[in-house]
Amino acid sequence: MSDQAGNRSIKQFVSFAVIGGLNTLIDMAVFTLLIVAHTHYSIAQVAAYAAGMLNSYIMNSVFTFRSETAESGKRGGAKRMLRFVVWNLCMLGVSLLLLIAAAEWLGLHELIGKAIVTLLVVALNFYGSKRWVFAGRKPVETGGMS
């Protein structure tokens, strides 16, 4: 990986993390409100994750992965949205399984389990978002000397 590509990835991760922080605040706020309203934690998790996911798609499309988003154009937008939904449904599944494990098997309070699960899922989510969801077209190698 070139220095420029490495720096770009670091900047993207920082942007992803900042936006992820906002997503997490949204997610945790919705989750907490639903828990306080005596909603089962699995339903609260789905609703909260959906709220954070919507914010994530908008913010990461505009800020974090904007060059990849621009490269894919309008036709790529529908494919990107489908990949985003599929990937985030997978992340929701992983987070639900981990949350169930934390609450049911480890006996942790829902909010503590949620915080731990959120930390565990962030790196996997970034990797999949960068490599698959928002991946732009690969540059064509021209050969010869540069």
C-alpha positions as CSV (number, residue, x, y, z in Angstrom):
1,M,0.0,0.0,0.0
2,S,1.4,3.4,-1.0
3,D,1.8,6.2,1.6
4,Q,-1.0,8.1,-0.1
5,A,-3.4,5.2,0.0
6,G,-2.4,4.5,3.6
7,N,-3.1,8.2,4.6
8,R,-6.4,8.0,2.7
9,S,-7.4,4.9,4.6
10,I,-6.4,6.5,7.9
11,K,-8.5,9.6,7.1
12,Q,-11.4,7.5,6.0
13,F,-11.2,5.5,9.3
14,V,-11.1,8.6,11.4
15,S,-14.1,10.0,9.4
16,F,-15.9,6.6,9.8
17,A,-15.2,6.6,13.5
18,V,-16.5,10.2,14.0
19,I,-19.6,9.4,12.0
20,G,-19.8,6.1,13.9
21,G,-19.7,8.0,17.1
22,L,-22.7,10.0,16.0
23,N,-24.4,6.8,14.8
24,T,-23.7,5.3,18.2
25,L,-25.2,8.2,20.0
26,I,-28.4,7.9,17.8
27,D,-28.4,4.2,18.3
28,M,-27.9,4.3,22.0
29,A,-30.5,7.1,22.5
30,V,-33.1,5.1,20.6
31,F,-32.2,1.9,22.4
32,T,-32.3,3.5,25.8
33,L,-35.6,5.2,25.2
34,L,-37.1,1.9,24.1
35,I,-35.6,0.0,27.0
36,V,-37.0,2.7,29.4
37,A,-40.4,2.2,27.7
38,H,-40.1,-1.5,28.5
39,T,-39.5,-2.7,25.0
40,H,-37.7,-6.1,24.7
41,Y,-34.0,-5.5,24.1
42,S,-34.1,-7.4,20.7
43,I,-36.8,-5.2,19.3
44,A,-35.1,-2.1,20.7
45,Q,-31.8,-3.3,19.1
46,V,-33.4,-3.6,15.6
47,A,-35.1,-0.1,15.8
48,A,-32.0,1.5,17.2
49,Y,-29.7,-0.1,14.7
50,A,-32.0,1.0,11.9
51,A,-31.9,4.7,13.1
52,G,-28.1,4.6,13.2
53,M,-27.9,2.8,9.9
54,L,-29.8,5.5,8.1
55,N,-27.6,8.2,9.5
56,S,-24.5,6.1,8.6
57,Y,-25.4,5.7,5.0
58,I,-26.1,9.3,4.4
59,M,-23.0,10.6,6.3
60,N,-20.6,8.0,5.0
61,S,-21.7,8.5,1.4
62,V,-21.3,12.3,1.7
63,F,-18.1,12.4,3.8
64,T,-16.1,9.2,4.4
65,F,-16.3,7.4,1.0
66,R,-17.3,10.4,-1.2
67,S,-14.6,9.7,-3.9
68,E,-15.7,6.0,-4.2
69,T,-19.3,7.2,-4.2
70,A,-18.6,9.7,-7.0
71,E,-16.7,7.1,-9.1
72,S,-19.7,4.7,-9.0
73,G,-22.1,7.3,-10.4
74,K,-25.9,7.0,-10.3
75,R,-26.0,3.4,-11.6
76,G,-23.7,2.4,-8.8
77,G,-25.9,4.1,-6.2
78,A,-28.5,1.5,-6.3
79,K,-25.9,-1.3,-6.0
80,R,-24.2,0.5,-3.2
81,M,-27.4,1.0,-1.4
82,L,-28.2,-2.7,-1.7
83,R,-24.7,-3.7,-0.5
84,F,-25.1,-1.3,2.4
85,V,-28.4,-2.8,3.4
86,V,-27.1,-6.4,3.1
87,W,-23.9,-5.6,5.0
88,N,-25.7,-3.8,7.7
89,L,-28.2,-6.6,8.1
90,C,-25.3,-8.9,8.6
91,M,-23.8,-6.5,11.2
92,L,-27.2,-6.3,12.8
93,G,-27.3,-10.1,13.0
94,V,-23.8,-10.2,14.5
95,S,-24.7,-7.5,17.0
96,L,-27.9,-9.2,18.0
97,L,-26.1,-12.6,18.5
98,L,-23.4,-10.9,20.6
99,L,-26.1,-8.9,22.6
100,I,-28.0,-12.1,23.3
101,A,-24.8,-13.7,24.4
102,A,-23.9,-10.8,26.7
103,A,-27.4,-10.5,28.2
104,E,-28.5,-14.2,28.4
105,W,-25.2,-16.1,28.8
106,L,-23.0,-13.6,30.6
107,G,-25.9,-12.0,32.5
108,L,-24.8,-8.4,31.7
109,H,-27.3,-5.5,31.8
110,E,-28.6,-4.7,28.3
111,L,-26.9,-1.3,28.2
112,I,-23.5,-2.7,29.3
113,G,-23.8,-5.5,26.8
114,K,-24.8,-3.0,24.1
115,A,-21.7,-0.9,24.8
116,I,-19.4,-3.9,24.6
117,V,-21.0,-5.2,21.4
118,T,-20.8,-1.8,19.8
119,L,-17.1,-1.7,20.4
120,L,-16.6,-5.1,18.9
121,V,-18.6,-4.5,15.7
122,V,-17.0,-1.2,14.7
123,A,-13.8,-2.5,13.1
124,L,-15.6,-5.3,11.2
125,N,-18.1,-2.7,10.0
126,F,-15.4,-0.3,8.7
127,Y,-13.6,-3.1,6.9
128,G,-16.7,-4.3,5.1
129,S,-17.9,-0.8,4.4
130,K,-14.6,0.2,2.8
131,R,-13.9,-3.0,0.9
132,W,-17.3,-3.9,-0.3
133,V,-20.2,-1.4,0.4
134,F,-18.5,1.8,-0.7
135,A,-15.7,0.3,-2.8
136,G,-15.1,2.4,-5.9
137,R,-13.9,1.0,-9.3
138,K,-10.3,-0.1,-9.3
139,P,-8.0,2.1,-11.3
140,V,-6.9,0.6,-14.6
141,E,-3.2,-0.2,-14.7
142,T,-1.6,1.2,-17.8
143,G,1.7,-0.6,-17.6
144,G,5.0,0.9,-18.5
145,M,6.8,3.6,-16.6
146,S,5.0,6.1,-14.5
